[in-house]
Amino acid sequence: MRVAILTAAAALSTTVALAAEADLRRSESFDAIQDKIERSVALFGEMAKVITHPRCMNCHPADNIPRQGDDQRLHRPPMVRGGEASFGPSGLHCNSCHGSENLAVVGHDRDIPGHDPWQLAPANMGWIGLSVHEICVQLKDPARNGNRSLADISKHLATDGLVGWGWHPGKGREAAPGTQEILGELTQAWIKTGAACPK
């Protein structure tokens, strides 16, 4: 009986993982597109499923006010970016409430999200209100992306722990589509095909 339960649990875990991956196509699924620029644009379009998801957008406000939840509502209690470090205002930094990991709150339907560090993206990386084209252009511009090269962007999206939190947001939040590994693969393929932006 115990073996059957463990086997069923393993099968369910595999099914859940496959369902998550199905939400984000792998880079090789775009190989049939012959035109390199067209393929690059399609790859960024797939990346945009993650980039424009609330797990990413909530931390990329253009107005310096973080968002919360799947509906991207204004942060409660009221919060602002603070200084250049984007850790919140002096005396009430983000880590005043957000610890190094998600925190379950008894009687509530959502965890308090957490990661070390917990912070907003730099002010020049505000995405809320931008089109996918505008986000793509901004992402490639070192003057507006934290002085990152395309290789730096690729590494950031593929390996950064705070980006990775988007797939482990705790109770009460929808995870970003796919996996961080797939996003990393898509980003590499997008760069290799010329890092073209959708119109």
Residue pairs with C-beta under 8 A, 6 or more apart in sequence:
20 167
20 175
20 177
20 178
20 179
21 178
21 179
21 182
23 49
23 177
23 178
24 46
24 49
24 50
24 177
24 178
24 179
24 182
24 183
24 186
25 46
26 182
26 185
26 186
27 43
27 182
27 185
27 186
27 188
27 189
30 39
30 42
30 43
30 46
30 189
31 39
33 39
33 42
36 193
36 194
37 193
37 194
37 196
39 193
40 190
40 193
40 194
40 195
40 196
41 196
41 197
41 198
41 199
43 186
43 189
43 190
43 193
44 132
44 136
44 190
44 195
44 196
44 197
44 198
45 132
45 198
46 186
47 157
47 183
47 186
47 187
47 190
48 132
48 135
48 136
48 198
49 177
49 178
50 56
50 166
50 176
50 177
50 178
50 183
51 57
51 127
51 132
51 135
51 139
52 127
52 132
52 135
53 166
53 174
53 176
53 177
54 67
54 69
54 70
54 71
54 72
54 173
54 174
55 165
55 166
55 167
55 169
55 173
55 174
55 175
55 176
56 127
56 163
56 166
56 176
57 67
57 72
57 127
57 128
58 66
58 67
58 68
58 69
58 72
59 66
59 67
59 119
59 120
59 121
59 162
60 120
60 121
60 125
60 126
60 127
60 128
61 67
61 81
61 120
61 126
61 128
62 126
62 127
62 128
62 129
62 130
63 126
63 128
64 80
64 81
64 120
64 123
64 126
65 74
65 75
65 78
65 79
65 80
65 81
66 75
66 79
66 81
66 120
67 73
67 74
67 75
67 128
68 74
68 75
68 76
69 110
69 172
69 173
70 173
70 174
72 128
79 88
79 89
79 92
79 94
80 88
80 89
81 88
81 120
81 123
82 88
82 89
82 90
82 93
83 89
83 90
84 122
84 123
85 119
86 119
86 120
86 121
86 122
86 123
87 93
87 94
87 95
87 117
87 119
88 94
88 96
88 119
94 117
94 118
94 119
94 120
95 116
95 117
95 118
97 112
98 112
98 113
98 114
98 115
98 118
99 112
99 114
99 116
99 118
100 114
100 115
100 116
101 114
101 115
102 111
102 112
102 113
102 114
102 168
102 169
102 170
102 171
103 111
103 112
103 114
104 111
104 170
104 171
105 111
105 112
108 172
109 171
109 172
110 170
110 171
110 172
110 173
111 169
111 170
111 171
111 172
111 173
112 170
113 165
113 169
113 170
113 173
115 161
115 162
115 165
117 162
118 162
119 162
121 127
122 146
124 138
124 143
124 144
124 145
124 146
125 138
125 144
125 145
125 146
127 135
127 138
130 138
132 198
133 197
133 198
133 199
136 197
136 198
137 197
138 144
138 145
139 145
139 153
140 150
140 153
140 195
140 197
142 148
142 149
145 153
148 156
150 191
150 195
151 191
153 187
154 184
154 187
154 188
154 191
156 163
157 163
157 180
157 183
157 184
157 187
158 180
158 181
158 183
158 184
158 187
158 188
159 180
159 184
163 180
163 183
164 180
166 175
166 176
166 180
167 175
167 176
167 179
167 180
168 175
169 175
176 183
190 196
